[in-house]
């Protein structure tokens, strides 16, 4: 159960080919471990089912936060994911200051941000409502 009030950090994995995304909402800090766990969850929830024959995974990421190109922890956790799935993982980072070309920024996070504006509720609860549109989804 979420007990935090205030800070909520969304991290998403967006499948361009299928126009689908998985968003995880963290309540502490954006870390490399959190970023890779979000990719892992996308793979388990969606990717593995639709890309059964995949031998490689291409990740396009911005250059900030936990998934920055110089973050050693990002590389370590990605290697763990690669070992776990048996897939080669390639990461292409957008140059700093170019997140406007990042597909997930336009397709997903812009709508999340619009839903957060002017709300007088805990950030985590707002984030949950913003990204949960499945009838099966239940507030933990």
Backbone as a ProteinNet text record, in pm:
[ID]
protein_1_A
[PRIMARY]
XXXXXXXXXXXXXXXXXXXXXXXXXXXXXXXXXXXXXXXXXXXXXXXXXXXXXXXXXXXXXXXXXXXXXXXXXXXXXXXXXXXXXXXXXXXXXXXXXXXXXXXXXXXXXXXXXXXXXXXXXXXXXXXXXXXXXXXXXXXX
[TERTIARY]
82.7	0	87.1	44.6	118.5	82.5	182.2	161.6	214.9	286.4	355.8	259.2	290.9	220.9	323.6	286.9	377.6	437.4	554.7	631.7	590.4	574.4	547.3	629	698.2	785.3	737	681.4	639.6	757.5	763.3	862.6	789.5	801.9	725.9	810.5	756.9	813.6	707.3	741.4	645.6	685.4	594.8	615.5	561.3	651.1	612.1	533.6	576	511.2	366	337.2	201.6	124.3	189.9	127.3	67.7	147.2	107.2	218.5	181.1	280.5	249	351.5	339.1	404.6	334.7	388.3	396.8	511.6	530.3	544.4	490	498.6	577.2	690.4	773.2	744.5	781.4	750.4	873.9	993.1	1111.9	1198	1283.8	1374	1378.7	1408.6	1427.4	1567.9	1576.3	1705.5	1718.8	1839.6	1864.3	1788.5	1785.9	1715.7	1567.3	1508	1366.7	1341.8	1431.1	1416.6	1419.4	1516.7	1527.1	1411.4	1367	1252	1127.7	1113.2	1000.2	1008.2	1126.9	1144.5	1116.7	1165.4	1140.8	990.8	919.1	773.4	704.3	748.3	690.9	715.6	836.8	868.7	780.3	765.1	683.7	534.8	484.2	341.4	299.2	384.5	342.6	442.1	567.8	667.3	685.2	700.3	725.9	612.8	492.9	376.7	372.9	410.2	398.2	525.7	636.7	765.2	838.3	769.5	821.6	955.6	976.9	1098.6	1212	1189.5	1289	1420.4	1526.4	1660.5	1735.5	1679	1740.7	1632.4	1674.3	1584.4	1654	1586.8	1639	1564	1638.1	1580.5	1627.1	1532.6	1563.7	1531	1631.1	1613.4	1665.3	1607.6	1663.9	1794.3	1860.7	1994.4	1994.4	1878.4	1874.2	1829.7	1837.8	1788.4	1862.8	1789.3	1847.7	1894.6	1846.3	1886	1984.5	2060	2159.6	2272.1	2331.3	2434.1	2560.3	2580.7	2701.2	2673.8	2552.3	2515.7	2562.2	2657.8	2708.3	2598	2518.8	2412	2312.4	2283.3	2194	2248	2378.4	2442.4	2442.7	2468.5	2470.8	2333.1	2229.2	2093.4	2044.2	2083.6	2048.9	2116.5	2240.9	2310	2238.4	2190.9	2114.3	1987.5	1920.1	1799.7	1834.9	1943.2	1988.7	2017.6	2085.8	2115.7	1987.8	1893.5	1766.6	1682.5	1677.6	1591.7	1663.4	1796.2	1872.7	1876.6	1834.5	1835	1953	2006.2	2104.9	2027	2075	2006.6	2096.7	2041	2109.9	2034.8	2109.3	2047.2	2095.6	2002.4	2032.5	1981.8	2070	2030.8	2008.5	1899.3	1879.4	1982	2036.3	2131.8	2063.9	2140.3	2081.7	2006.4	1892.2	1813.2	1727.1	1717	1639	1521.3	1474.2	1364.4	1237.5	1233	1113.9	1097.6	1201.4	1190.4	1163.4	1157.4	1132.8	983.8	951.6	811.9	730.1	789	712.4	673.1	755.9	723.2	593.3	574.7	456.6	335.4	355.7	244.7	186.5	266.6	221	229.8	348.6	366.5	295	270.6	197.3	56.3	-6.7	-141.2	-139.6	-36.5	-23.5	-9.2	76.8	99	-29.6	-107	-233	-328.5	-328.3	-416.1	-371.2	-244.3	-193.4	-215.6	-236.9	-246.8	-369	-346	-455.3	-522.2	-463.9	-525.3	-477.5	-568.6	-535	-544.9	-466.1	-468.8	-324.3	-300.9	-162.4	-114.2	11.2	67.2	58.6	77.1	72.6	-68	-169	-306.9	-344.7	-301.7	-327	-258.1	-134	-60.8	-131.2	-176.2	-246.3	-370.6	-449.8	-570.3	-536.1	-427.1	-388.8	-346.3	-281.4	-228	-311.9	-412.1	-492.9	-626.5	-643.2	-771.7	-828.4	-773	-821.9	-930.9	-1041	-1146.6	-1099	-993.1	-943.1	-852.1	-807.2	-710.6	-777.7	-709	-761.4	-653.5	-692.4	-595.7	-545.8	-411.1	-356.6	-387.7
-118.1	0	124.4	226.1	351	434.2	480.1	566.1	706.4	725.9	852.8	961.6	1079.3	1197.8	1283.7	1348.7	1443.7	1399.1	1338	1312.9	1182.6	1190.9	1072.1	1084.3	977.3	979	874.1	916.3	817.6	776.9	650.1	601.2	505.4	526.6	445.8	374.4	264.5	191.9	196.2	254.1	275	191.2	109.3	24.9	100.8	157.5	239.6	158.3	36.8	-46.5	-78	-96.7	-134.1	-17.5	97.5	215.2	182.2	112.5	74.8	111.2	134.5	171.1	106.3	93.8	52.6	162.8	212.4	318.8	268.3	289.9	261.8	395.2	404.3	528.2	499.1	566.5	553.3	666.4	646.4	747.3	800.7	762.3	815.3	892	823.2	888.2	811.1	881.6	814.6	755.1	624.7	557	465.4	421.7	326.9	197	153	29	41.6	155.2	180.8	185	248.2	256.9	118.4	36.7	-98	-185.2	-169.3	-246.2	-212.4	-88.1	-50	-120.2	-130	-201.8	-350.7	-405.3	-546.2	-574.1	-485.7	-504.4	-497.1	-404.3	-399.7	-532.9	-584.6	-710.7	-823.3	-831.5	-938.9	-923	-800.4	-776.2	-776.3	-729.6	-705.2	-757.7	-722.7	-751.4	-899.1	-981.2	-1123.3	-1191.2	-1148.7	-1207.1	-1171.7	-1049.8	-1003.2	-1018.5	-1038.8	-1050.7	-1177.9	-1290.7	-1419	-1457.4	-1422.1	-1461.5	-1359.4	-1255.7	-1148.2	-1199.6	-1156.9	-1189.5	-1064	-948.7	-819.4	-723	-625.6	-521	-387.1	-295.6	-161.1	-65.7	7.3	104.1	242.6	331.7	472.3	548.8	613.3	677.3	820.3	903.5	1037.3	1026.9	1135.6	1131.2	1171.4	1186.3	1234.3	1128.5	1162.9	1076.9	945.5	844.4	714.2	640.5	681	609.9	688.8	775.6	854.4	768.4	812.7	733.9	714.5	795.5	783	713.5	670.4	606.4	460.5	429.9	294.1	197.4	238.5	152.6	116.4	209.4	184.2	68.4	71.8	-32.8	-166.8	-163.9	-287.6	-352.3	-273.5	-328.5	-374	-303.5	-349.7	-482.6	-498.6	-625.6	-739.1	-711.4	-811.6	-849.9	-749.9	-777.3	-858.2	-824.1	-898.6	-1044.3	-1065.9	-1202.1	-1278.7	-1211	-1273.1	-1313.4	-1228.2	-1253.7	-1326.8	-1324.5	-1385.8	-1299.7	-1174.5	-1084	-988.4	-955.5	-847.4	-716.2	-623.2	-494.8	-383.5	-303.2	-186	-62.3	37.8	162.5	276.5	352.8	476.4	591.8	680.6	795.8	917.7	988	1116.5	1212.4	1302.5	1399.8	1487.5	1540.2	1628.8	1745	1778.5	1890.8	1859.3	1733.9	1698.5	1606.7	1612.3	1523.3	1550.3	1662.5	1690.7	1587.4	1513.5	1408.3	1271.6	1266	1140.7	1107.2	996.1	959.1	947.8	894.2	875.2	1008.2	1110.5	1242.1	1295.1	1275.1	1326.9	1235.8	1108.8	1014.7	984.5	997.8	949.2	1053.6	1105.4	1190.9	1324.4	1371.8	1497.7	1483.6	1367.5	1345.4	1326.2	1259.9	1244	1381.1	1466.4	1599.9	1681.5	1674	1748.3	1704	1576.9	1526.5	1567.2	1601.9	1639.2	1785.5	1869.7	2014.1	2049.2	2128.8	2181.9	2082.7	1966.8	1867.9	1888.4	1874.2	1886.9	1748.9	1657.8	1519.1	1473.2	1361.2	1313.6	1285.6	1314.6	1296.2	1151.1	1060.2	918.4	878.3	922.7	888.1	949.4	1072.3	1137	1060	1023.7	946.7	815.4	749.7	622.2	640	740.9	765.2	803.4	876.1	923.9	812.1	712.7	607	481.5	474.7	355.6	376.2	309.4	320.6	184.7	83	-52	-77.7	-143.7	-172.9	-265.2	-342.7	-436.4	-367.6	-246.7	-179.1	-135.5	-159	-126.3	-52.3	53.1	126.1	30	16.2	-81.9	-46.3
0	0	0	-69	-72.4	48.7	120	236.1	211	101.3	76.7	33	73.4	27	-45.3	-151.2	-213.9	-343.5	-340	-461.2	-529.5	-660.7	-742.4	-869.6	-904.9	-1021.4	-1120.2	-1233.6	-1333.6	-1421.5	-1453.6	-1548.3	-1639.8	-1768.7	-1861.7	-1963.9	-2009.8	-2123.3	-2232.3	-2345	-2453.7	-2574.3	-2621	-2738.4	-2859.5	-2937.8	-3053.1	-3155.1	-3179.9	-3282.2	-3247.6	-3121.3	-3079.1	-3017.7	-2999.9	-2939.9	-2802.8	-2722.3	-2586.8	-2490.2	-2367	-2266.5	-2133	-2053.3	-1914.5	-1833.1	-1732.1	-1648.2	-1505.4	-1444.7	-1303.2	-1232.8	-1113.7	-1037	-910.7	-896.9	-778	-682.5	-556.2	-455.5	-383.8	-428	-361.6	-460.4	-532.5	-626.2	-756.3	-863.9	-992.8	-992.7	-986.8	-982.4	-1102.8	-1127.2	-1236.6	-1212.1	-1089	-1056.6	-1088.1	-1053.6	-1082.6	-1232.7	-1306.5	-1452.2	-1515.2	-1476.5	-1534.3	-1488	-1365.7	-1319	-1400.9	-1442	-1527.3	-1662.2	-1718	-1845.1	-1825.1	-1713.8	-1681.9	-1672	-1604.8	-1591	-1726	-1812.2	-1947.4	-2017.6	-2007.3	-2073.7	-2021.3	-1890.8	-1832.4	-1863.6	-1859.6	-1878.1	-2024.3	-2112.7	-2250.2	-2353.8	-2337.3	-2438.6	-2469	-2365.9	-2385.3	-2463.2	-2438.1	-2505.4	-2654.2	-2688.3	-2826.1	-2907.6	-2841.1	-2910.9	-2865.4	-2874.4	-2825.9	-2885.9	-3010	-3080.4	-3066	-2988.3	-2976.5	-2918.3	-2981	-2931.5	-2888.4	-2926.2	-2894.5	-2850.1	-2773	-2727.3	-2748.7	-2817.4	-2838.7	-2746.9	-2667.1	-2574.8	-2616.6	-2641.3	-2668.8	-2541.4	-2484.5	-2354.6	-2357.6	-2271.2	-2257.2	-2179.5	-2160.3	-2098.6	-1952.4	-1893.7	-1756.5	-1657.5	-1533.1	-1427	-1415.4	-1373.4	-1348.9	-1471.8	-1588.8	-1710.9	-1795.7	-1733.7	-1805.1	-1860.3	-1969	-2037.2	-1953.9	-1853.2	-1769.9	-1636.6	-1616.4	-1491	-1489.2	-1404.8	-1397.2	-1351.7	-1255.4	-1204.6	-1315.1	-1405.4	-1519.8	-1601.8	-1628.7	-1709.7	-1636.6	-1507.5	-1428	-1426.9	-1400.1	-1393.7	-1531.2	-1636.4	-1771.8	-1802.6	-1759	-1780.8	-1708.2	-1587.7	-1513.3	-1589	-1645.2	-1725.2	-1849	-1912.8	-2030.1	-1994.7	-1883.4	-1838.4	-1807.2	-1744.7	-1705.3	-1826.5	-1927.2	-2043.7	-2156.1	-2154.9	-2262.7	-2388.3	-2377.1	-2492.5	-2485.3	-2601.9	-2610.7	-2601.4	-2522	-2504.5	-2556.2	-2646.3	-2699.8	-2654	-2607.1	-2562.4	-2650.8	-2702	-2775.1	-2689.4	-2651.1	-2569.3	-2658.1	-2631	-2694.9	-2636.1	-2714.2	-2658.3	-2553.3	-2458.4	-2357.3	-2422	-2364.9	-2414.3	-2534.9	-2574.1	-2693.3	-2660	-2537.6	-2499.5	-2579.6	-2651.1	-2732.6	-2844	-2874.7	-2976.8	-2916.2	-2785.3	-2716.1	-2726.6	-2790.3	-2814.7	-2686.5	-2582.1	-2459.3	-2396.2	-2413.1	-2359	-2419.8	-2549.6	-2619.1	-2603.1	-2618.8	-2620.6	-2485	-2381.1	-2252.2	-2141.9	-2116.6	-2001	-2012.4	-2132.4	-2145	-2089	-2108.7	-2056.1	-1905.1	-1855.9	-1711.7	-1646.5	-1702.2	-1646.4	-1646	-1752.5	-1757.6	-1647.8	-1616	-1510.9	-1371.9	-1354.9	-1224.1	-1192.4	-1291	-1271	-1185.4	-1082.4	-1001.9	-909.9	-888.4	-801.1	-657.9	-564.9	-423.9	-359.2	-410.2	-365.5	-355.6	-296.2	-290.8	-431.8	-458.3	-592.3	-635.9	-543.9	-580.2	-623.4	-550.7	-586.9	-722.6	-746.7	-875.6	-987.1	-964.9	-1065.7	-1093	-990.4	-1006.7	-1092.8	-1063.5	-1143.5	-1287.1	-1304.7	-1437.1	-1530.4	-1477.1	-1563.4	-1560.3	-1475.1	-1463.1	-1531.1	-1641.1	-1710	-1738.1	-1679.7	-1695	-1591.8	-1630.5	-1533.6	-1420.7	-1445.8	-1345.6	-1244.6	-1273.7	-1187.4	-1057.3	-947	-815	-738.5	-667.4	-585.8	-478.3	-466.6	-370.3	-226.6
[MASK]
++++++++++++++++++++++++++++++++++++++++++++++++++++++++++++++++++++++++++++++++++++++++++++++++++++++++++++++++++++++++++++++++++++++++++++

